[in-house]
Amino acid sequence: MTVAALIVAAGRGHRAGGAEPKQWQHIAGRPVIEHTLERFAQHPRIDRIMVVLHHDDMDLLKSTDCEITQGGASRDASVRNGLKALAANPPDKVLIHDVARPAVSTEVIDRVLDALQSHPAAAPALPISDALWHGANGRVTASCARDGLYRAQTPQGFHFDAILEAHHANDAPAADDVEVARRAGLEVAIVDGDERNLKITQPEDFARAADALKGSHMTDIRMGNGYDVHAFEPGSEVILCGVPIAHTAQLKGHSDADVAMHAITDALYGAIAEGDIGRHFPPSDPQWKGAASAVFLSHAAELVRARGFDIGNIDCTIVCELPKIGPHAAAMQANLAKIIDIEPTRISVKATTSERLGFTGRQEGIAAMATAALYKS
Ligand code: MG
């Protein structure tokens, strides 16, 4: 058995606002149409996808895994063109779906497909729970019973030959393909819809659709790394991750020379491709002389959040023979957590020696490296 998805994307969608049709506007970083197509492309029971596009949009689709055909003057005409294009190599079943429902779930698609095993047509819907009124001129003119009323969604599924014939026979405008199917005498099963499977219609629906996509595969993950070295000079303490530690030397630098915090800060800048500390706080600028490195770290964390990312975790390794880091690691994690406002359990500070090799081994200075993971959902 073969199943095709027919995605209707030829409309202009003026009610949704914006400079371009709603299917080409972005939510969660990508055009609406890409989210919708991905839902079907990733579904194991869908064999092929036919997309119906407006004639002005034929070159816009970047995805190459779909077949494309041109739409008509109305939604009905567009669906008919899509069915005709599929008929060259007809599938057994077809799911007809509005491109403006990008958050359709695997479960809804499964329920429609399951129902098609025993019905010629099936579609998801939600029972109406709000009271229903008639109104005119801003006044309620009548109440109406809501019993047995549903809000229809897509994908609407059909045995392919049956819906093809129904569309050929249909000569009146229809609200959806279920109406076309019923005119042809097909029995349509109702399966459970999903509130998240909303149709983008009004401008505010873009944000609702983006919310509905949250927690799904849409998470945007970024990684950054940072590395820094500071040399020792005469002194009596070093500052690492903001924690002063008594030592036989201090670290040399323009700021407080907190080598570990610098590595972490650069990892955050790196994850959002925003250069490094030197770009944001030039060493040539006297105002940063002796600065507490917390200023740099909190700036990087603010920039990360301004880009819409959350910090998933940070891992930092300090390379030195002395001082011993272990006894101070918890205080370092707590201090970093406070500066960048995440839970201490998302921060790791650990240390290693370099077996007395190289500059750290000869105790000429301390090196630190850090990794940061960011996510946007
Ligand atoms: Mg540095």
Boltz pocket constraint, residues with backbone or C-beta under 6 A from the ligand:
constraints:
  - pocket:
      binder: B
      contacts: [[A, 228], [A, 229], [A, 230], [A, 253], [A, 257], [A, 258], [A, 259], [A, 262]]
      max_distance: 6.0
